[in-house]
């Protein structure tokens, strides 16, 4: 039996709602319902009373909950014991990173970390934010790093996955610059000549943040979306090629702005502040904590753009 099915059952027992439990487990409700049904088939006893609202456990389900909780607890303890033995001499730290910060931020962090820490091993999983959260929830990563903004909350429970803020960044609009440093395109544009806009794909988190924040801006924006991409680096290259305006983290265009290759394509009021967050499981190990503390100190020492 997959231990994760027992974790699904315990989540349902806690929430009393299939939809809420599925969301907490970061899977679709139909898939979650099938897994619970598979568990009932496996034990050959109905565990869930679906005739009540909120959903309740049958008498067999109540008895099984205690057993399942004990199994999961012992299984997790066994994993922690084995991992502790296996990593006695060195720490292997696994973390998931959203694509939007994978190319520029992570290599920079770990180049610096290698100079500050004597011994550490890192496994990095890069994916979209949804899958990164899933990797954390399923225990495939020790922690998950991403951009975040209060206007678009992440669907992750702080109680179970504590958060630390590693640093800050700003999304700024940039455009190819002419020889005088003037941007080819600039916000807000007008109805007759809308600004060609290099946008993020609909499922990209920072794209949703931009949509939320720019929709509340004092000035009406006149844009025409000419391209969509998933990572800031790709949008940056499109802007350098002169295809339009892209919002990218200020850090990854610092050199191009300084060299006059790109120019900020609008007032400073268009800048969107972001937090660089890291989420972990119930507690950070000493090895992970040391890595996080080092990154935070590096971010604090970084000159402001």
C-alpha positions, 0 to 999 in steps of 0.5 A: 500500500502506498503510504501517501494514501494513508496520508490522504485518508488522515487529511480527509479525516481532519478536514471532513471535506473531499475538496478541501482535503484534495487541495491540501494534498495538492491533487485534483478532487477526482484523483483524491476520491479515487485514492480514498476508494482504493484504500477502502477496497484494500481494507475491504471495509467502508471507512467514509460515511458519504451521507453526512455533511461534513463527511465523517468516518464510519466506526471502522474509519475511526478505528483505522485512523488511529492505526493509520496515524501510527503507521505514518508516524513510524514510517516518517521516523524510520525515514528520518533515522535512515537519512540521518545515518546516511548523511552523518558526514555530509548533508544532501539538501533537496529543494524545489525552485520555481522556473522564474528564479532558477537560471539567475538566482540559484547559481549565484547563491550556490557559487557564494555558498561554496565559499562560505560552507565547508561541505554540502550537497544540493539537489535542485528540482526546477519546475512550475510553482504548482509542481514545486509545492507538490514536491514539498508537500509530497516530501520529495524536497526539503524546501521550496524557493519562489517569488511571492507577493501578498496580493496573490497568496500561495496555496500552502499552509504556513502551519505545516510549511513555515516560511522564511524570507530570503530577500527581495526583488522587483519586477520592472518593465524593460525595453531595448534602448536606442543609442541615447538610452531611450527605450524603444517602447514605454508604458503606458502607451495609447489606444492608437499605438499600444505597447507590444507586451512580452507577457508570462504564460497564464499559469506562471505565478508572477504573471498572475501577480502582474495582472493583479497589480497592473490592473490596479495602477492609476494609469490605464495601460494600452498593450498588445500581447505579442509573446508569452513565455514561462521564464524571465530570462526568455522575456529578457532576451525578447526585450533585448531583441526589440520585440517589446516590453517585458517585466523581469526581476531587476537583478537579472537586467542590472548589467544590461541597464548599466550598459544601455542595452535595455532601458526601464520602460515606464515610471518607477511606479510600475515596479512590482516588489516581490519577496523571495521566500523559502518554505520548508516542512515542519522544521528545518534541519541544521544543515538546511538552516545553515544554508538558509542563514548564509543565503539571507546574509548574502542577500542582506549584503547585496547592493540595492539596484 
